[in-house]
Amino acid sequence: QLETNSDILVQKANMALNKYKMNIVVANLLATYKDQVIIVTNGARNTVRTRNSDDDLEEQIIKLLAQKHSKYIC
């Protein structure tokens, strides 16, 4: 289910982190799901956006997740 309120979205993402013992949640709003996601970790929140219609949101998400994973395993 896509959320429409960013505060509720982040709250649900934080609950999922705790409930499912995850390290990271990629969350998105219904209105901006093609252009923006919020990456939620314990104690941090990053927003990833496309700069223009040619940008690939998935590539940006993968880069950020790879960076976070590298820091996590080191």
Buried (B, 14 or more C-beta within 10 A) or exposed (E): EEBEEBEEBBEBBBEBBEEEEEEBBEBBBEEBEEBBBBBBBEEEBEEBEBEEEEEEBEEBBEEBBEEBEEEEEE
